[in-house]
Amino acid sequence: MHSFGYRANAVLTFAVTILAVICTIASISDNFNSASPTAEVQVSNINWFQKQPNGDDVVGLTLNISADLQSLFTWNTKQVFVFLAAEYETQQNSLNQVSLWDGIIPAKEHAKFVIQTTNKYHFTDQGSNLRGKEFNLTLHWHVMPKTGKMSADKIVMTGYRLPDRYR
């Protein structure tokens, strides 16, 4: 005869094994989702472009962000973290990234949006490298699943340029 502890251990081990198998199947099934998100960002105004007393350039922008990220959501998606970054080159670095705006999308219903906002974080360069600088705006997202590994991707939008003079 088996004791109560032995039987409880067997039942718990079986339940955890079944849960692990279900989580694995859920994670694998997400690989069959073919997401096709779209996004467009317009710089509607350069609010300020200054050289700070320490020599760094700082830019304030008004951005029009429209995106449809609904295809990223499946039954296994918990939330999507999204952020907009300015990316540019300087002589010192081949890639500079500055986060301008971010947000968390908790549900598919909120994943299609059009917003007009100023940059949430300062567009600052360590040095005076931004005058006349061409830059890209890149919308990055990280899909956080309920189970399985997190995935990330981005959309790069090119053709933006800062003024040659400070304002």
C-alpha angles and dihedrals in degrees: 000000000000121000124241091252092054092050093047090050091051093050093046092048091050092049093050091048092052090047091052091050092050091048091050091051090048091051094048093047090061089065089070093061111102105203120200107183121177131202141173128188127190126188100222096178142003100222096187138352113187144158109235121222090256090058098256122132118233128189132192116201137185108219132195107205122186121174141162108204097156093114089065091067121089131159087274097053116109098179143324124236111207131184138174118223133186111222126193143149129246133178090259097046133031090208129029118179124191120182110226104173139001142180146170119240107205099184143016091253090065096044096090110066146151116200137169112208144149117245108283091210126040117263094226131166122198096236133010097291102122103077108113090353121156114221141175127229112219125192108209126188136187117201110213110201128203088237132007134032126331117246131204138192141155147209117224119209116192138192105068123136135184122223122268092234135051117252 
